[in-house]
């Protein structure tokens, strides 16, 4: 279930809630009981490593390069 971060406009506290995506825009009360909160825009961190083959030097002979077959010159 996704986690959403909220900030209370009354006391300034930030907190997270796990809730279904369908309820992401529903009002959320802060842990101190205030109801004037706003959902914060979160960034998503994606980890992982991929390895792509290095481009072949030289050009010619099949695809790649800046013009689809070699260097533009």
N, CA, C and O atoms as CSV, one atom per row, in Angstrom:
chain,resi,resn,atom,element,x,y,z
A,1,UNK,N,N,0.856,-1.170,0.000
A,1,UNK,CA,C,0.000,0.000,0.000
A,1,UNK,C,C,0.908,1.242,0.000
A,1,UNK,O,O,1.881,1.288,0.754
A,2,UNK,N,N,0.608,2.233,-0.822
A,2,UNK,CA,C,1.452,3.435,-0.885
A,2,UNK,C,C,1.413,4.239,0.405
A,2,UNK,O,O,0.427,4.227,1.142
A,3,UNK,N,N,2.516,4.940,0.656
A,3,UNK,CA,C,2.602,5.837,1.814
A,3,UNK,C,C,2.581,7.273,1.296
A,3,UNK,O,O,3.264,7.604,0.327
A,4,UNK,N,N,1.799,8.110,1.945
A,4,UNK,CA,C,1.675,9.507,1.569
A,4,UNK,C,C,2.120,10.373,2.730
A,4,UNK,O,O,1.865,10.046,3.889
A,5,UNK,N,N,2.789,11.484,2.420
A,5,UNK,CA,C,3.282,12.387,3.450
A,5,UNK,C,C,2.383,13.621,3.511
A,5,UNK,O,O,1.998,14.175,2.481
A,6,UNK,N,N,2.061,14.034,4.711
A,6,UNK,CA,C,1.182,15.181,4.948
A,6,UNK,C,C,1.857,16.149,5.903
A,6,UNK,O,O,2.737,15.761,6.672
A,7,UNK,N,N,1.441,17.420,5.854
A,7,UNK,CA,C,1.918,18.433,6.802
A,7,UNK,C,C,0.707,19.127,7.403
A,7,UNK,O,O,-0.244,19.479,6.706
A,8,UNK,N,N,0.767,19.312,8.713
A,8,UNK,CA,C,-0.304,20.006,9.433
A,8,UNK,C,C,-0.059,21.504,9.342
A,8,UNK,O,O,1.025,21.978,9.685
A,9,UNK,N,N,-1.048,22.249,8.885
A,9,UNK,CA,C,-0.915,23.703,8.785
A,9,UNK,C,C,-1.049,24.375,10.144
A,9,UNK,O,O,-0.628,25.520,10.313
A,10,UNK,N,N,-1.629,23.677,11.113
A,10,UNK,CA,C,-1.825,24.256,12.433
A,10,UNK,C,C,-0.550,24.190,13.273
A,10,UNK,O,O,-0.118,25.198,13.832
A,11,UNK,N,N,0.054,22.993,13.363
A,11,UNK,CA,C,1.227,22.829,14.236
A,11,UNK,C,C,2.533,22.617,13.468
A,11,UNK,O,O,3.606,22.631,14.071
A,12,UNK,N,N,2.460,22.421,12.148
A,12,UNK,CA,C,3.660,22.256,11.345
A,12,UNK,C,C,4.233,20.851,11.314
A,12,UNK,O,O,5.261,20.626,10.674
A,13,UNK,N,N,3.602,19.903,11.982
A,13,UNK,CA,C,4.098,18.531,12.012
A,13,UNK,C,C,3.947,17.880,10.641
A,13,UNK,O,O,2.986,18.148,9.919
A,14,UNK,N,N,4.903,17.023,10.289
A,14,UNK,CA,C,4.763,16.213,9.082
A,14,UNK,C,C,4.583,14.764,9.516
A,14,UNK,O,O,5.166,14.324,10.507
A,15,UNK,N,N,3.776,14.034,8.767
A,15,UNK,CA,C,3.493,12.643,9.111
A,15,UNK,C,C,3.152,11.879,7.852
A,15,UNK,O,O,2.810,12.472,6.828
A,16,UNK,N,N,3.246,10.558,7.928
A,16,UNK,CA,C,2.953,9.690,6.800
A,16,UNK,C,C,1.771,8.793,7.118
A,16,UNK,O,O,1.558,8.404,8.267
A,17,UNK,N,N,1.007,8.470,6.083
A,17,UNK,CA,C,-0.101,7.534,6.210
A,17,UNK,C,C,-0.024,6.521,5.081
A,17,UNK,O,O,0.260,6.882,3.938
A,18,UNK,N,N,-0.272,5.271,5.390
A,18,UNK,CA,C,-0.416,4.238,4.365
A,18,UNK,C,C,-1.898,4.134,4.062
A,18,UNK,O,O,-2.713,3.896,4.953
A,19,UNK,N,N,-2.236,4.316,2.796
A,19,UNK,CA,C,-3.641,4.230,2.393
A,19,UNK,C,C,-3.720,3.877,0.922
A,19,UNK,O,O,-2.770,4.096,0.170
A,20,UNK,N,N,-4.856,3.328,0.513
A,20,UNK,CA,C,-5.020,2.982,-0.907
A,20,UNK,C,C,-4.930,4.228,-1.787
A,20,UNK,O,O,-5.224,5.335,-1.335
A,21,UNK,N,N,-4.527,4.047,-3.029
A,21,UNK,CA,C,-4.407,5.174,-3.949
A,21,UNK,C,C,-5.737,5.902,-4.125
A,21,UNK,O,O,-5.759,7.118,-4.313
A,22,UNK,N,N,-6.830,5.173,-4.064
A,22,UNK,CA,C,-8.153,5.778,-4.221
A,22,UNK,C,C,-8.458,6.770,-3.098
A,22,UNK,O,O,-9.316,7.638,-3.256
A,23,UNK,N,N,-7.760,6.646,-1.966
A,23,UNK,CA,C,-7.992,7.538,-0.816
A,23,UNK,C,C,-6.867,8.549,-0.636
A,23,UNK,O,O,-6.804,9.217,0.396
A,24,UNK,N,N,-5.972,8.675,-1.623
A,24,UNK,CA,C,-4.816,9.556,-1.466
A,24,UNK,C,C,-5.202,11.020,-1.280
A,24,UNK,O,O,-4.471,11.764,-0.625
A,25,UNK,N,N,-6.315,11.446,-1.830
A,25,UNK,CA,C,-6.736,12.844,-1.714
A,25,UNK,C,C,-7.713,13.079,-0.570
A,25,UNK,O,O,-8.137,14.213,-0.342
A,26,UNK,N,N,-8.073,12.029,0.149
A,26,UNK,CA,C,-9.008,12.178,1.273
A,26,UNK,C,C,-8.344,12.974,2.393
A,26,UNK,O,O,-7.130,12.884,2.572
A,27,UNK,N,N,-9.115,13.745,3.144
A,27,UNK,CA,C,-8.544,14.504,4.265
A,27,UNK,C,C,-7.858,13.580,5.269
A,27,UNK,O,O,-8.259,12.432,5.457
A,28,UNK,N,N,-6.814,14.109,5.908
A,28,UNK,CA,C,-6.076,13.343,6.911
A,28,UNK,C,C,-5.878,14.212,8.143
A,28,UNK,O,O,-5.434,15.355,8.029
A,29,UNK,N,N,-6.198,13.694,9.301
A,29,UNK,CA,C,-5.981,14.415,10.555
A,29,UNK,C,C,-4.547,14.197,11.027
A,29,UNK,O,O,-4.020,13.090,10.916
A,30,UNK,N,N,-3.920,15.235,11.549
A,30,UNK,CA,C,-2.564,15.088,12.060
A,30,UNK,C,C,-2.614,14.310,13.375
A,30,UNK,O,O,-3.668,14.245,14.008
A,31,UNK,N,N,-1.491,13.718,13.795
A,31,UNK,CA,C,-1.459,12.938,15.034
A,31,UNK,C,C,-1.866,13.742,16.271
A,31,UNK,O,O,-2.299,13.166,17.270
A,32,UNK,N,N,-1.726,15.084,16.208
A,32,UNK,CA,C,-2.120,15.925,17.339
A,32,UNK,C,C,-3.613,16.253,17.316
A,32,UNK,O,O,-4.113,16.938,18.209
A,33,UNK,N,N,-4.329,15.765,16.293
A,33,UNK,CA,C,-5.770,15.955,16.239
A,33,UNK,C,C,-6.244,17.115,15.382
A,33,UNK,O,O,-7.449,17.344,15.278
A,34,UNK,N,N,-5.338,17.846,14.772
A,34,UNK,CA,C,-5.744,18.960,13.911
A,34,UNK,C,C,-6.224,18.421,12.571
A,34,UNK,O,O,-5.773,17.371,12.114
A,35,UNK,N,N,-7.148,19.158,11.943
A,35,UNK,CA,C,-7.686,18.679,10.671
A,35,UNK,C,C,-7.279,19.538,9.480
A,35,UNK,O,O,-7.702,19.261,8.357
A,36,UNK,N,N,-6.472,20.569,9.693
A,36,UNK,CA,C,-6.031,21.433,8.604
A,36,UNK,C,C,-4.680,20.926,8.084
A,36,UNK,O,O,-3.628,21.435,8.469
A,37,UNK,N,N,-4.725,19.918,7.208
A,37,UNK,CA,C,-3.503,19.311,6.694
A,37,UNK,C,C,-3.462,19.401,5.174
A,37,UNK,O,O,-4.482,19.616,4.519
A,38,UNK,N,N,-2.282,19.234,4.640
A,38,UNK,CA,C,-2.086,19.255,3.202
A,38,UNK,C,C,-1.172,18.093,2.828
A,38,UNK,O,O,-0.204,17.795,3.528
A,39,UNK,N,N,-1.500,17.435,1.701
A,39,UNK,CA,C,-0.670,16.331,1.225
A,39,UNK,C,C,0.544,16.924,0.538
A,39,UNK,O,O,0.415,17.825,-0.290
A,40,UNK,N,N,1.735,16.418,0.880
A,40,UNK,CA,C,2.972,16.913,0.289
A,40,UNK,C,C,3.286,16.159,-0.989
A,40,UNK,O,O,2.934,14.990,-1.138
A,41,UNK,N,N,3.945,16.833,-1.897
A,41,UNK,CA,C,4.379,16.213,-3.133
A,41,UNK,C,C,5.628,15.412,-2.831
A,41,UNK,O,O,6.623,15.964,-2.362
A,42,UNK,N,N,5.585,14.140,-3.089
A,42,UNK,CA,C,6.704,13.260,-2.784
A,42,UNK,C,C,7.466,12.924,-4.043
A,42,UNK,O,O,6.909,12.896,-5.141
A,43,UNK,N,N,8.750,12.669,-3.868
A,43,UNK,CA,C,9.554,12.181,-4.975
A,43,UNK,C,C,9.723,10.686,-4.806
A,43,UNK,O,O,9.689,10.163,-3.692
A,44,UNK,N,N,9.900,10.021,-5.897
A,44,UNK,CA,C,10.047,8.575,-5.866
A,44,UNK,C,C,11.493,8.236,-6.181
A,44,UNK,O,O,12.043,8.699,-7.180
A,45,UNK,N,N,12.097,7.439,-5.339
A,45,UNK,CA,C,13.466,6.988,-5.583
A,45,UNK,C,C,13.410,5.592,-6.176
A,45,UNK,O,O,12.804,4.685,-5.605
A,46,UNK,N,N,14.037,5.434,-7.308
A,46,UNK,CA,C,14.075,4.135,-7.953
A,46,UNK,C,C,15.531,3.691,-7.973
A,46,UNK,O,O,16.399,4.395,-8.488
A,47,UNK,N,N,15.782,2.529,-7.415
A,47,UNK,CA,C,17.147,2.034,-7.367
A,47,UNK,C,C,17.354,0.945,-8.391
A,47,UNK,O,O,16.411,0.427,-8.987
A,48,UNK,N,N,18.583,0.623,-8.572
A,48,UNK,CA,C,18.899,-0.456,-9.487
A,48,UNK,C,C,20.007,-0.039,-10.442
A,48,UNK,O,O,20.313,1.143,-10.593
A,49,UNK,N,N,20.586,-1.019,-11.069
A,49,UNK,CA,C,21.656,-0.752,-12.004
A,49,UNK,C,C,21.396,-1.555,-13.264
A,49,UNK,O,O,21.059,-2.738,-13.211
A,50,UNK,N,N,21.555,-0.908,-14.365
A,50,UNK,CA,C,21.456,-1.622,-15.636
A,50,UNK,C,C,22.756,-1.404,-16.379
A,50,UNK,O,O,23.410,-0.374,-16.220
A,51,UNK,N,N,23.115,-2.353,-17.169
A,51,UNK,CA,C,24.326,-2.241,-17.965
A,51,UNK,C,C,23.953,-2.396,-19.426
A,51,UNK,O,O,23.420,-3.425,-19.839
A,52,UNK,N,N,24.235,-1.372,-20.194
A,52,UNK,CA,C,23.962,-1.412,-21.627
A,52,UNK,C,C,25.280,-1.613,-22.349
A,52,UNK,O,O,26.321,-1.157,-21.876
A,53,UNK,N,N,25.253,-2.286,-23.480
A,53,UNK,CA,C,26.492,-2.466,-24.226
A,53,UNK,C,C,27.013,-1.127,-24.728
A,53,UNK,O,O,26.232,-0.254,-25.107
A,54,UNK,N,N,28.330,-0.965,-24.730
A,54,UNK,CA,C,28.941,0.268,-25.212
A,54,UNK,C,C,28.763,0.364,-26.719
A,54,UNK,O,O,28.801,-0.651,-27.416
A,55,UNK,N,N,28.570,1.581,-27.229
A,55,UNK,CA,C,28.441,1.722,-28.675
A,55,UNK,C,C,29.748,1.342,-29.362
A,55,UNK,O,O,30.834,1.557,-28.822
A,56,UNK,N,N,29.627,0.780,-30.549
A,56,UNK,CA,C,30.806,0.372,-31.310
A,56,UNK,C,C,31.446,1.589,-31.963
A,56,UNK,O,O,30.758,2.474,-32.472
A,57,UNK,N,N,32.745,1.615,-31.939
A,57,UNK,CA,C,33.462,2.714,-32.568
A,57,UNK,C,C,33.400,2.561,-34.086
A,57,UNK,O,O,33.241,1.459,-34.611
A,58,UNK,N,N,33.526,3.672,-34.763
A,58,UNK,CA,C,33.553,3.555,-36.196
A,58,UNK,C,C,32.191,3.754,-36.820
A,58,UNK,O,O,32.043,4.970,-36.705
A,59,UNK,N,N,31.418,3.418,-37.242
A,59,UNK,CA,C,30.121,3.638,-37.817
A,59,UNK,C,C,29.938,2.590,-38.856
A,59,UNK,O,O,30.635,1.576,-38.848
A,60,UNK,N,N,29.064,2.796,-39.705
A,60,UNK,CA,C,28.798,1.914,-40.819
A,60,UNK,C,C,28.365,0.536,-40.397
A,60,UNK,O,O,28.712,0.078,-39.308
A,61,UNK,N,N,27.645,-0.102,-41.208
A,61,UNK,CA,C,27.243,-1.466,-40.980
A,61,UNK,C,C,26.189,-1.665,-39.943
A,61,UNK,O,O,26.394,-2.459,-39.024
A,62,UNK,N,N,25.115,-1.018,-40.027
A,62,UNK,CA,C,23.952,-1.373,-39.251
A,62,UNK,C,C,23.617,-0.500,-38.083
A,62,UNK,O,O,24.174,-0.709,-37.005
A,63,UNK,N,N,22.792,0.410,-38.214
A,63,UNK,CA,C,22.134,1.147,-37.143
A,63,UNK,C,C,23.054,1.824,-36.161
A,63,UNK,O,O,24.273,1.659,-36.205
A,64,UNK,N,N,22.461,2.576,-35.288
A,64,UNK,CA,C,23.213,3.259,-34.260
A,64,UNK,C,C,23.793,4.556,-34.777
A,64,UNK,O,O,23.504,4.975,-35.897
A,65,UNK,N,N,24.595,5.177,-33.976
A,65,UNK,CA,C,25.212,6.437,-34.374
A,65,UNK,C,C,24.191,7.555,-34.419
A,65,UNK,O,O,23.004,7.343,-34.170
A,66,UNK,N,N,24.664,8.736,-34.737
A,66,UNK,CA,C,23.772,9.877,-34.695
A,66,UNK,C,C,22.874,9.979,-35.927
A,66,UNK,O,O,21.878,10.703,-35.897
A,67,UNK,N,N,23.201,9.276,-37.004
A,67,UNK,CA,C,22.364,9.325,-38.205
A,67,UNK,C,C,21.848,7.951,-38.593
A,67,UNK,O,O,21.437,7.746,-39.735
A,68,UNK,N,N,21.862,7.027,-37.680
A,68,UNK,CA,C,21.331,5.714,-37.970
A,68,UNK,C,C,22.306,4.789,-38.684
A,68,UNK,O,O,21.915,3.690,-39.077
A,69,UNK,N,N,23.555,5.191,-38.865
A,69,UNK,CA,C,24.495,4.304,-39.526
A,69,UNK,C,C,25.928,4.765,-39.411
A,69,UNK,O,O,26.845,4.063,-39.837
A,70,UNK,N,N,26.127,5.912,-38.850
A,70,UNK,CA,C,27.488,6.422,-38.695
A,70,UNK,C,C,27.413,7.842,-38.211
A,70,UNK,O,O,26.328,8.357,-37.940
A,71,UNK,N,N,28.545,8.474,-38.101
A,71,UNK,CA,C,28.556,9.858,-37.620
A,71,UNK,C,C,28.212,10.818,-38.739
A,71,UNK,O,O,28.571,10.608,-39.898
A,72,UNK,N,N,27.512,11.868,-38.371
A,72,UNK,CA,C,27.202,12.924,-39.338
A,72,UNK,C,C,28.456,13.766,-39.489
A,72,UNK,O,O,29.109,14.064,-38.489
A,73,UNK,N,N,28.789,14.134,-40.624
A,73,UNK,CA,C,30.031,14.863,-40.717
A,73,UNK,C,C,29.996,15.970,-41.613
A,73,UNK,O,O,30.998,16.666,-41.773
